[in-house]
Each structure stands twice: as structure tokens, then as C-alpha cells.
Amino acid sequence: MSLYDSVLAANEKLQVPAILVGNKADLLEKRVISKRQGEELARRMGCKYFEASAKEPRQVNEVFYGILNAVVEERQMEMRRKEAEKSMEHMSTGIDRYGRWGRKRSIVKKKLATCTVM
């Protein structure tokens, strides 16, 4: 089980906001993982991939903004899901959000995602 899978299991989520960073990008001669391998892993995880070097500094700001954007996008999706659940709860009781009677519908609740910084 990978570290990312462990985070998902611990949070009981299907996905959490994440980015994958290949560090020490300035040390090309000591490279162990290719850029293509990093990009493929990020694709499987459903996140963005960056190669960064604090020494040069290369893409340090992009990494920081990348994780901020991932968290903000997840929070916005969470707010939309909560609003949708609220609307569905009103529908299941037969009363719409304006207090009017309507037809009943079943509710499908989804787990809300959270952010875990590793």
C-alpha cells in the first residue's frame, strides 16, 4: 500500500487534494525516477506533477500555489456537494427548500473530501 493509499484509507476518502513533487530537480545525474514516471504516477493519483529545486530555486512557487489551488478547488466542490445534499434532504421530506410540498426522492449521500498535508 502506498503512502497516498494509506492517507485515503485513513480519511475514508476516494480522493484528497494532492500534488506530486519531484524534489532536487537540479541533480539530474543522480536522478532515480524519470519525469515520465512521475507524470504517470500523478495521473494515476489524479493530481498535478511538478519537478522542483530549492537550490536553484526552480518551481518552488508553482508547487506552493499548486497545493493551494488543489485545496481551494476541493473546498469549493465540498460546498457544492453540501448544497446539493441540503436540496436533496428537502426533496426527500416532500418539502422543497421554500417550504412547499413536492414529490419525495431518495437521498444518495457522498463522503466529503478533506485535505491531508504530508
Secondary structure, 3 states (H helix, E strand, C coil): CCHHHHHHHHHCCCCCCCEEEECCCCCHHHCCCCHHHHHHHHHHHCCEEEECECCCCECHHHHHHHHHHHHHHHHHHHHHHHHHHHHHHHHHHCECCCCCECCCCCCCCCCCCCCCCC
